[in-house]
């Protein structure tokens, strides 16, 4: 089992914009999280922290502060950036502020922890189908289509069977823990919800070139408490994160003692 570190690094906001221009991204509809993902990849390659999260409370307009999990320590990360990144990209990092700490190599079974998770609760439909929204309008989906977990649930319920977003997202997170193992949630609450646009680079018709593709997806902050059931599996869960769209800053499970 490789070591796991939590890394903190400030990224220059103007430098992120410059990188977006270099990558030909439409800056008027590109999420900061995706710019951070691109910057981390350019700086650190395979050791780029992911999952990661952006500390929005710490943003001051000049710098974006990022937390993330990676197998590499601070010295290794900076060495990679010094060797591989272009000067323009290297200058995005606040190297004086780079910090890292080793995470526990395992957690005791039964340990109680508080958690915070910025998640994108979506599901992929196993087959094509149709349903109706609360206004009675027909909604359809195709096999393999990705839907907001709330809409996927609400569209298949009777019109008089009301369901809340928080309820659906709590169940979505419980399923994530069941699938992954390592911990059981004891309590889950939704602290924040919004619908956000995601713009990413995707292959263009098999040409090797890339184009910008924009999606709308739920952006949710879930908090609560959990109990560790398998310490090694829990470390693996921290390392890989929960849910989809980690390249936009979703999926990092931040924990502390309960």
C-alpha positions in Angstrom: 0.0 0.0 0.0 1.5 3.4 -1.0 1.5 6.3 1.4 -1.3 8.8 1.3 -0.7 12.5 1.8 -3.1 15.5 2.1 -1.6 18.4 0.1 -2.4 22.1 0.2 -1.3 24.4 -2.5 -2.3 27.9 -3.6 -2.7 28.5 -7.4 -2.6 32.0 -8.9 -6.0 32.9 -10.3 -4.6 34.9 -13.3 -2.3 32.1 -14.0 -5.2 29.7 -14.2 -6.9 32.0 -16.7 -3.7 32.1 -18.8 -3.6 28.3 -18.7 -7.2 28.1 -19.8 -6.4 30.3 -22.8 -3.4 28.1 -23.6 -5.7 25.1 -23.7 -8.3 26.9 -25.8 -11.0 26.6 -23.2 -14.1 28.9 -23.3 -13.3 30.8 -20.1 -16.8 32.4 -19.9 -18.2 28.9 -19.1 -15.3 26.9 -17.7 -15.5 25.9 -14.1 -12.6 26.9 -11.8 -12.4 23.3 -10.6 -11.6 22.1 -14.2 -8.9 24.8 -14.6 -7.4 23.5 -11.3 -7.6 20.0 -12.6 -5.7 21.0 -15.7 -3.1 23.0 -13.7 -2.5 20.1 -11.3 -2.0 17.7 -14.3 0.4 20.0 -16.0 2.4 20.5 -12.8 2.5 17.0 -11.4 1.5 14.5 -14.0 0.5 11.1 -12.6 1.1 12.4 -9.0 -1.5 15.2 -9.4 -3.7 15.4 -6.3 -7.1 13.8 -7.0 -9.6 13.8 -5.6 -9.1 17.5 -4.6 -11.3 20.3 -3.3 -11.2 24.0 -3.6 -11.4 26.0 -0.4 -13.9 28.7 -1.5 -13.7 30.4 1.8 -10.0 31.0 1.4 -10.2 32.5 -2.1 -9.3 36.2 -2.2 -9.5 36.9 -5.9 -5.8 36.5 -6.4 -5.3 32.9 -5.4 -7.3 29.6 -5.3 -6.4 27.3 -2.4 -6.5 23.6 -3.2 -6.6 20.5 -0.9 -6.1 17.1 -2.4 -4.9 13.5 -1.8 -1.9 12.1 -3.5 0.8 9.4 -2.9 3.6 12.0 -3.3 4.9 14.3 -0.6 5.6 18.0 -1.0 9.2 17.7 -2.0 8.4 15.1 -4.7 5.6 17.2 -6.1 7.7 20.3 -6.4 10.6 18.3 -8.0 8.2 17.0 -10.6 6.9 20.5 -11.4 10.5 21.9 -11.6 11.4 19.2 -14.1 8.3 18.8 -16.2 6.1 22.0 -16.1 6.7 24.9 -18.4 7.8 28.1 -16.8 4.4 29.7 -17.3 2.6 26.8 -15.6 5.2 26.5 -12.8 4.6 30.1 -11.8 1.0 29.3 -11.1 2.0 27.5 -7.9 2.6 29.3 -4.6 5.6 27.1 -3.7 6.3 28.9 -0.4 2.8 27.9 0.7 3.0 24.3 -0.4 2.3 22.0 2.5 1.6 18.3 3.0 0.9 15.9 5.8 0.9 12.1 5.8 -2.5 10.5 6.4 -2.8 7.5 8.7 -1.9 4.3 6.9 -5.0 2.7 8.4 -7.9 3.6 10.7 -9.1 1.5 13.6 -12.3 -0.4 13.0 -15.2 1.3 14.7 -13.6 4.7 14.7 -16.1 7.6 14.6 -15.3 10.5 12.2 -17.0 13.7 11.0 -16.9 14.1 7.3 -17.5 16.8 4.6 -17.9 15.9 0.9 -18.5 18.1 -2.1 -20.3 15.7 -4.4 -21.9 15.5 -7.8 -24.7 13.0 -7.1 -25.5 11.5 -10.6 -26.5 8.1 -11.8 -26.2 6.3 -15.1 -29.4 4.7 -16.4 -29.1 1.1 -17.2 -31.7 1.2 -20.0 -33.7 3.7 -21.9 -37.0 4.9 -20.5 -39.4 7.7 -19.8 -41.2 9.3 -16.9 -42.9 12.6 -16.0 -41.8 15.6 -13.9 -43.9 17.3 -11.2 -45.6 19.4 -13.9 -46.7 16.2 -15.7 -44.4 16.8 -18.6 -42.9 13.7 -20.2 -39.1 13.2 -19.7 -37.1 10.6 -21.6 -33.6 9.2 -21.2 -31.3 6.9 -23.2 -29.4 3.8 -22.1 -26.2 4.9 -20.3 -27.3 8.5 -20.0 -26.1 10.3 -16.9 -28.8 12.0 -14.8 -29.0 14.0 -11.6 -29.9 11.4 -9.0 -32.8 13.5 -7.8 -34.4 13.8 -11.3 -33.8 10.1 -11.9 -35.8 9.3 -8.8 -38.5 12.0 -9.1 -39.3 11.2 -12.8 -40.1 7.6 -12.0 -42.4 8.3 -8.9 -46.1 8.9 -9.0 -47.0 12.6 -9.3 -48.4 12.6 -5.7 -45.3 10.9 -4.2 -43.1 13.8 -3.2 -39.5 13.3 -2.6 -36.9 15.9 -1.4 -33.5 16.4 -2.9 -31.8 16.0 0.4 -33.5 12.6 0.9 -32.4 11.4 -2.5 -28.8 12.7 -2.1 -28.5 11.0 1.3 -29.5 7.7 -0.2 -27.1 8.2 -3.1 -24.3 8.7 -0.6 -25.3 5.7 1.4 -25.1 3.6 -1.7 -21.7 5.0 -2.5 -20.4 3.7 0.9 -22.1 0.4 0.4 -20.5 -0.1 -3.0 -17.0 1.0 -1.9 -17.0 -0.4 1.7 -14.6 0.9 4.4 -17.2 2.9 6.4 -20.9 3.3 7.2 -22.5 6.8 7.4 -24.2 7.4 10.7 -25.8 10.8 9.8 -25.9 12.8 6.6 -27.1 16.3 6.0 -27.1 18.6 2.9 -25.4 21.9 3.7 -25.4 23.4 0.2 -26.9 22.7 -3.3 -26.7 24.3 -6.7 -26.8 23.4 -10.4 -23.4 24.2 -12.0 -22.1 24.2 -15.5 -19.1 21.9 -16.3 -17.0 22.6 -19.4 -14.4 20.0 -20.3 -12.2 19.0 -23.2 -13.5 15.9 -25.0 -12.3 14.0 -28.2 -13.6 15.5 -31.4 -15.0 12.9 -33.8 -12.0 10.6 -33.6 -9.6 13.3 -35.1 -7.3 13.4 -32.1 -8.3 17.0 -31.5 -10.4 18.1 -28.6 -13.5 20.3 -28.3 -15.2 22.0 -25.3 -18.3 20.2 -24.0 -20.6 21.8 -21.4 -22.9 19.9 -19.0 -25.2 21.0 -16.2 -24.9 18.9 -13.0 -25.8 19.0 -9.3 -23.2 20.5 -6.9 -23.9 19.4 -3.3 -22.0 19.6 0.0 -22.9 16.7 2.3 -21.7 16.6 5.9 -22.2 14.1 8.8 -20.6 11.4 10.8 -19.4 7.9 9.8 -18.0 4.8 11.4 -15.0 3.0 10.0 -15.7 -0.7 9.2 -12.4 -1.6 7.4 -9.4 0.6 8.0 -7.5 -0.4 4.9 -10.5 -0.1 2.6 -11.3 3.3 4.1 -7.8 4.6 3.2 -8.4 3.3 -0.4 -11.7 5.2 -0.3 -10.0 8.4 0.6 -7.4 7.9 -2.1 -9.9 7.4 -4.9 -12.8 9.6 -3.7 -16.6 9.2 -4.0 -18.8 9.6 -7.1 -18.1 11.0 -10.5 -16.6 14.2 -12.0 -13.5 14.3 -9.7 -11.7 16.4 -12.4 -14.1 19.3 -11.4 -13.2 19.1 -7.7 -15.8 16.6 -6.5 -15.4 13.5 -4.5 -12.8 14.4 -1.8 -13.9 13.0 1.6 -12.4 15.3 4.3 -12.5 13.7 7.8 -11.7 14.6 11.4 -12.4 13.0 14.7 -16.0 13.0 15.8 
